Amino acid sequence: MLCWGNAVDGQLGIGEEKNPVFEPRSCQAFSGRGLKEVACGGQHSLFLLHDGSVYTCGSNSCGQLGHSKTGTSPELVGALDTQKIAVVSCGRAHSMAVNEQGQVFAWGAGEGGQLGLGTAEEAVRIPRLIKKLCEHRISQVMCGNQHCIALSRDGQLFTWGQNSSGQLGLGKGEPSTLSPQPLKSLSGIPLAQITAGGDHSFALSLSGAVFGWGKNSAGQLGLNDEQDRAVPCHIKFLRSQKVVYISCGDEHTAALTKDGGLFTFGDGSQGQLGHDSTNNEPLPRRVQELMGSEVSQIACGRHHTLAFVPSSGVVYAFGCNSHGQLGTGMRGDTRSPFPVKSSLLTGNSHRTGDCLLPSLSCRGGLNCKGEIAIPGIDLNSVRMLFETLSKPAFSGLLEQATKSFESLLIPQLPCSPPDVEAMRIYLILSECPALQDSKNYISLTIPLAMAILRLDTNPSKVLGMVLAFTLYKFVVAIYLESAFIAYFGLDTFLATAVFVPHSQVNLKAQHVEYNHFYIPDITSLVDIQEDYLKWFLSKAEISSVTLCAYPFILNAQAKTTMLQTDAELQMQMAVSGANLHNVFMLLTLEPLLARNPFLVLHVRRDHLVSDALRELTIYSDVDLKKPLKVIFDGEEAVDAGGVTKEFFLLLLKELMDPVYGMFTHYTESNLLWFSDKCFVEHNWFNLIGIICGLAIYNSTVVDLHFPLVLYKKLLNVAPTLDDLKELSPTEGRSLQQLLDYDGDDVEETFCLNFAITRENYGLTEVKELIPGGENITDCITLIV
């Protein structure tokens, strides 16, 4: 172990030396005993050995050593002799220790409540157990000047002590507290590390998100201002940097990234930021002089910073050097990184078990905990876990987890999670098989779906629609079962829980396939005909909420039933209207003005197209809604449906004949599409539209080989290259290759000149798409 800096109170553990130590000096107190960790406070130090014993030295003005012996050399804290300590930490004049069971012991100055014992004692000289944390297994504890922060193994965060600058993160106006309080604003975020500065605090998530709160008078929170924060704030500037470790000084902060970069911000008055200046930095700024080096460990003292570069075995120091805390062998502050002077630090002499004790208030030490996982969650592992828990041997565990979800987890899900990582719990819960168990519908599935619906706009977008639709389908199916409809009321549910906004967003963004909206068993759960009639009546201002108002949940079978019901209703109304008119005409003695309740078409077989066009043009839209009857000239057959089907079959077959030039047949896909040029008037296309509409309206199946893009056109959706691939696979693949080509010699490679060639009735025509044609993407768009 090497040490340097202020030794006036014996805090370096090297005996009676009182003068500042300006160069690293070897400390033999624990030679051969396995030193695990060192923590330094204002004027005292803690040493943790691998066997779990704790030694202290330095000032004992407030009992911070935990024993009554002289502080010039490390002495065992006897009160902890029965405990195997795993973690130690120091504040300005108080100390903390955590044993292997996660229990926390505190001693030293407690006037600000920083000991968490529920009292404000000036000096506690023997370590005491913090009873309020006994129910939680603490894994990390960090001390500021007069406050503390602790992280439990289940991810809960606790703070206590002085709150004059909001360093507890409990909210604006919250007083100081004498006992640990849960910091709920970061609930749900998996935290990797916590740390504390003089009067500010930081938390680092597993994915590298950094949150800071507390005093910000010098910009030490990295938020580009100097306003204190009473609640954790996300330092967005660092989100993309993949931060793996944070260290805090009195009023400055340092962040280490995965690639070995060092960012510093906050107070720079003594050069502790390493930017060759004494200016404060309200935003994280990379230390330029270490840009070519990969830093692996960092530590901040009260007004200085250390960084270790393993490739060269050099520890760099910068900042205040009034007591030799930089270890450079020189007097005076250093504003940029300077190597610590010692031959013991070069080459391979710096081993993992070695610890540096560089200053009188270095909090946290130099042990970077390694790389932190990139954001994300392995849903396959989650599914495998739930599959294992679903086995009979683990049924008790799954039941226990389900009860925990129901009573503890879901009720506490916030409307506005603090970060994207807090959204992972929704993904995990959605995979729980208990959601699909009917006995858990009311207690588990519906509350989880409602928790998702309560999310604010931004978290809802982040969560993504796929999960929302998964739970949404569960819940809709639940509500559609008669017992639940009676219990909750379908009207209430549909008015509040159906994801209409998500459907509208999906219409634009195409995040989710349409069939993900469908409820497969909806036709067996709901009478579609009755539901449609209710919806139809609701248009006449008869208040009712129906499924037909949300067509995106209806599958093809349900929509077919709905269209058939609509057609039958429209026909009945058209027939009733005609009959009512005829009765009125009889009463007025004008029978010649009577109307036929049917749409009757008189056509000749050998002039089918021209006769159909003539007949359909004389009828109004109201007449087209009547039941169709077809009469072939010279034939006495009564149309009971068969004649109508024959009419559609013959008419459409003739209209598709190449002699009219209305359609082009694509042999490769066996599909039809509209021709560029034709020999008929445009109203013939309108005729085909009416014919298709009449066929559907009269429940007649017609054989038309059109691609999917036709329906896109009807919905005013722009076609894509994939649509062309369906119609003409070879041409589509060729254009895709052209689109993927990165070279500049397109014309030579593909023999193209940005014009399209079309063959019309034996004649070849060339059409230039764009003059010059430099933009490949635009040309392909025009071709499509």
Secondary structure by P-SEA (a helix, b strand, c coil): cccccccccccccccccccccccbbbbccccccccccccccccbbbbbcccbbbbbbcccccccccccccccccccccccccccccccccccccbbbbcccbbbbbbccccccccccccccccccbbbbccccccccccbbbbcccbbbbbcccbbbbbbccccccccccccccccccbbbbcccccccccccccccccccccccccbbbbbbccccccccccccccccccccccccccccccccccccccbbbbbcccbbbbbbcccccccccccccbbbcccccccccccccccbbbbcccbbbbbbccccbbbbbccccccccccccccccccccccccccccccccccccccccccccccccccccccccccccaaaaaaaaaaaacccaaaaaaaaaaaaaccccccccccccccccaaaaaaaaacccccccccccccaaaaaaaaaaccaaaaaaacaaaaaaaaaaaaaaaacaaaaaaccaaaaaacccaaaaaaaaaaccccccccccccccccccaaaaaaaaaaaaaacccccccccccccccaaaaaaaaaaaaaaaaaaaaaaaaaaaaaaaaaccccccccccbbbbbbccaaaaaaaaaaaaccccccccbbbbbccccccccccaaaaaaaaaaaaaaaccccccccccccccbbbbbcccccccaaaaaaaaaaaaaaaabbbbbbbccaaaaaaaacccccaaaaaaacaaaaaaaaaaaaccccccccccccccbbbbbcccbbbbbbcccccccaaaaaaaac
